[in-house]
Amino acid sequence: MLFRKFVNKVSIIIPTFNEKGNIVLLIDKIQEVITHGKILSEIIIVDDNSPDGTALEIKNRFPKEEVVRLFVRKKEKGLASAILFGIRKAVGDVIINMDADFNHPPELIPRLIEEIKSYDLVIASRFIKGGGMEDKFRYFFTYIFNLFLKNILGFPTMDNMSGFYAIKRKKLFSLPLETIYRGYGEYHLRLLCYAKKHSLNIKETPVYYPKRRYGKSKSNLIKMFFQCLLTAFKLAFKFE
């Protein structure tokens, strides 16, 4: 099989907090996509002890599912640290990270896997031809910010805050994981900065973000903007 010639197994990491309405539907869709593509994979859910019963929903739906691996963290919380936790549990030689709210369409997974054969890191990008967002205000605001990141501060891609990406395991573990995976969405800036510094071969592939299906976003756009701006300046001027 051509796929196995390049990739033996894919680990899909999904951090969750209060995603009861989305997570089972998302896992079902991912399994449909990977089964159709004959992709050997594991789905790693890292839940920060969601009070809405996200973990229980997964346990009830997938009680004996070997492909779905659920980890519930009771002492630690945070998006970036949850991803790092999942990375350390992953056994795949390609690691994919995605959100649980359907912003990151699972239909893109086969393309990420196909393109990672020729690259070290593949970013799902909203800001190249073919990409976009259903939320037009957020799209415009984020697009302008990313133009600034790329053209003024020298970041390597058009979408430096994606959070939806595939990376080869060996390349990921060559980076300083503890340094990168801290905080919230700003971790992705560190990932790209260190990927560039370590000469990883980076590719962007277009993605269209629909609005979340259920629940409320945990992201505060203004707060996240200032966190990312501060992190971007620190990285650009070698303070971090």
C-alpha positions as CSV (number, residue, x, y, z in Angstrom):
1,M,0.0,0.0,0.0
2,L,1.4,3.4,-1.0
3,F,0.3,5.0,2.2
4,R,2.2,2.5,4.4
5,K,5.3,3.0,2.3
6,F,5.6,6.5,3.7
7,V,3.6,6.5,6.9
8,N,3.0,3.5,9.3
9,K,0.6,5.1,11.7
10,V,-1.1,8.5,12.3
11,S,-1.9,9.9,15.8
12,I,-4.7,12.5,15.8
13,I,-4.6,14.6,19.0
14,I,-7.7,16.4,20.1
15,P,-7.7,18.5,23.3
16,T,-11.2,19.0,24.8
17,F,-12.9,21.1,27.4
18,N,-16.8,21.2,27.4
19,E,-17.2,19.7,24.0
20,K,-19.9,17.1,24.8
21,G,-22.0,18.3,21.9
22,N,-19.2,18.0,19.3
23,I,-16.8,15.3,20.2
24,V,-18.7,12.1,19.4
25,L,-19.9,13.5,16.1
26,L,-16.3,14.5,15.3
27,I,-14.8,11.1,16.2
28,D,-17.4,9.4,14.1
29,K,-16.5,11.6,11.2
30,I,-12.8,11.1,11.6
31,Q,-13.3,7.4,11.7
32,E,-15.3,7.5,8.5
33,V,-12.6,9.5,6.8
34,I,-9.7,7.4,7.9
35,T,-11.6,4.1,7.2
36,H,-12.4,5.3,3.7
37,G,-8.8,6.2,3.2
38,K,-7.5,3.0,4.7
39,I,-5.4,5.0,7.2
40,L,-4.0,3.2,10.2
41,S,-4.5,5.6,13.1
42,E,-5.2,6.4,16.7
43,I,-7.4,9.2,18.0
44,I,-6.1,10.6,21.3
45,I,-8.6,12.7,23.3
46,V,-7.0,14.8,26.1
47,D,-9.9,16.1,28.2
48,D,-9.3,18.6,31.0
49,N,-12.0,17.1,33.3
50,S,-14.8,18.9,31.5
51,P,-17.8,19.6,33.8
52,D,-20.2,19.0,31.0
53,G,-19.4,15.3,30.8
54,T,-17.3,15.3,27.6
55,A,-15.3,12.3,28.9
56,L,-18.3,10.3,29.9
57,E,-19.9,10.9,26.5
58,I,-16.8,9.4,24.9
59,K,-16.7,6.5,27.3
60,N,-20.3,5.6,26.7
61,R,-20.0,5.8,22.9
62,F,-16.6,4.1,22.6
63,P,-16.4,1.7,25.6
64,K,-14.1,-0.8,23.9
65,E,-12.7,1.2,21.0
66,E,-9.0,0.6,20.6
67,V,-8.6,3.4,18.1
68,V,-10.0,6.0,20.5
69,R,-7.7,6.7,23.4
70,L,-9.2,8.9,26.1
71,F,-7.1,10.6,28.8
72,V,-8.7,12.8,31.5
73,R,-6.4,15.3,33.2
74,K,-7.7,16.4,36.7
75,K,-4.7,18.4,38.0
76,E,-3.5,20.2,34.9
77,K,-5.4,22.4,32.4
78,G,-4.6,24.4,29.3
79,L,-4.7,23.9,25.5
80,A,-1.0,23.8,24.8
81,S,-0.1,21.5,27.7
82,A,-3.0,19.2,26.7
83,I,-1.6,18.9,23.2
84,L,1.9,18.1,24.6
85,F,0.3,15.5,26.9
86,G,-1.2,13.9,23.8
87,I,2.1,14.1,21.9
88,R,3.8,12.1,24.6
89,K,1.1,9.4,24.5
90,A,1.1,9.2,20.7
91,V,2.7,6.2,18.9
92,G,2.2,7.4,15.3
93,D,5.1,8.5,13.1
94,V,2.9,11.3,11.9
95,I,1.1,13.5,14.4
96,I,-2.0,15.6,13.6
97,N,-3.4,18.2,15.9
98,M,-6.9,19.6,15.5
99,D,-9.7,21.3,17.5
100,A,-12.8,19.5,18.7
101,D,-15.4,22.1,17.6
102,F,-15.5,21.3,13.8
103,N,-13.6,24.5,12.9
104,H,-11.0,22.0,11.6
105,P,-12.8,19.8,9.1
106,P,-11.8,16.2,9.4
107,E,-12.2,15.8,5.6
108,L,-8.8,17.5,5.3
109,I,-7.0,14.7,7.2
110,P,-6.2,12.6,4.1
111,R,-4.7,15.6,2.3
112,L,-2.5,16.5,5.3
113,I,-1.3,12.9,5.3
114,E,-0.7,12.9,1.6
115,E,1.3,16.1,1.7
116,I,3.3,15.1,4.8
117,K,5.0,12.5,2.7
118,S,7.0,15.3,1.0
119,Y,7.3,17.8,3.8
120,D,8.1,17.9,7.5
121,L,5.2,20.1,8.6
122,V,2.0,20.7,6.8
123,I,-0.2,23.6,8.0
124,A,-3.9,23.9,7.2
125,S,-4.1,27.5,6.1
126,R,-7.1,29.8,5.9
127,F,-5.1,32.6,4.1
128,I,-3.9,31.0,0.9
129,K,-5.9,30.4,-2.3
130,G,-8.8,28.0,-1.5
131,G,-8.9,28.8,2.2
132,G,-11.3,30.9,4.2
133,M,-13.6,31.2,7.2
134,E,-17.4,31.3,7.6
135,D,-17.0,34.0,10.3
136,K,-16.0,36.9,8.0
137,F,-15.2,39.4,10.8
138,R,-12.8,37.0,12.5
139,Y,-11.4,36.1,9.1
140,F,-10.6,39.7,8.2
141,F,-9.1,40.5,11.6
142,T,-7.0,37.4,11.7
143,Y,-5.9,37.8,8.1
144,I,-4.5,41.3,8.7
145,F,-2.7,40.1,11.8
146,N,-1.1,37.3,9.9
147,L,0.0,39.6,7.1
148,F,1.8,41.6,9.8
149,L,3.3,38.4,11.3
150,K,4.6,37.2,7.9
151,N,5.7,40.5,6.2
152,I,6.9,42.5,9.2
153,L,8.0,40.0,11.8
154,G,9.2,37.3,9.3
155,F,7.0,34.3,10.3
156,P,7.2,31.5,7.7
157,T,3.5,31.0,6.7
158,M,0.4,33.0,5.8
159,D,-1.5,31.3,8.7
160,N,0.6,31.3,11.8
161,M,-2.2,30.7,14.2
162,S,-3.8,27.7,12.5
163,G,-3.6,24.9,15.2
164,F,-4.5,22.3,12.5
165,Y,-1.4,20.6,11.2
166,A,0.4,17.4,10.5
167,I,4.1,16.9,11.5
168,K,6.5,14.0,11.3
169,R,7.1,12.6,14.7
170,K,10.9,12.6,14.4
171,K,10.9,16.2,13.3
172,L,8.6,17.3,16.1
173,F,10.7,15.6,18.8
174,S,13.8,17.4,17.5
175,L,12.2,20.6,18.7
176,P,12.1,22.0,22.3
177,L,8.6,20.7,23.1
178,E,8.4,22.1,26.7
179,T,9.3,25.5,25.3
180,I,6.8,25.4,22.5
181,Y,3.7,23.9,24.1
182,R,2.8,26.5,26.7
183,G,-0.1,28.8,27.2
184,Y,-3.1,28.8,24.7
185,G,-3.1,29.4,21.0
186,E,0.2,31.3,20.9
187,Y,2.0,28.0,21.1
188,H,1.5,27.7,17.3
189,L,3.7,30.7,16.8
190,R,6.4,29.0,18.7
191,L,6.0,25.8,16.8
192,L,6.4,27.6,13.5
193,C,9.3,29.8,14.7
194,Y,11.3,26.8,15.9
195,A,10.3,24.7,12.9
196,K,11.9,27.5,10.7
197,K,14.9,27.7,13.0
198,H,15.5,24.0,12.7
199,S,15.1,24.1,8.9
200,L,11.9,22.0,8.7
201,N,10.3,21.9,5.3
202,I,7.0,23.6,5.8
203,K,3.9,23.4,3.4
204,E,0.6,25.2,3.6
205,T,-2.6,23.6,2.3
206,P,-5.9,25.4,2.1
207,V,-8.7,24.9,4.6
208,Y,-12.1,26.5,5.1
209,Y,-13.2,27.0,8.7
210,P,-17.0,26.7,9.3
211,K,-18.5,28.0,12.5
212,R,-18.5,25.6,15.5
213,R,-21.6,23.3,15.6
214,Y,-22.3,23.2,19.4
215,G,-21.2,24.9,22.5
216,K,-19.3,28.2,23.1
217,S,-15.8,29.0,22.0
218,K,-13.2,29.2,24.8
219,S,-11.2,31.8,22.8
220,N,-11.4,35.4,23.7
221,L,-10.4,37.1,20.4
222,I,-9.0,40.3,22.0
223,K,-7.1,38.5,24.8
224,M,-5.8,35.9,22.3
225,F,-4.7,38.7,19.9
226,F,-2.6,40.4,22.6
227,Q,-1.1,37.1,23.8
228,C,-0.1,36.2,20.3
229,L,1.2,39.7,19.6
230,L,3.4,39.7,22.7
231,T,4.7,36.2,21.9
232,A,5.3,37.1,18.3
233,F,7.5,40.1,19.3
234,K,9.4,38.0,21.8
235,L,10.1,35.4,19.2
236,A,11.0,37.8,16.4
237,F,13.4,39.7,18.6
238,K,14.9,36.6,20.3
239,F,13.5,37.3,23.8
240,E,11.8,33.8,23.9
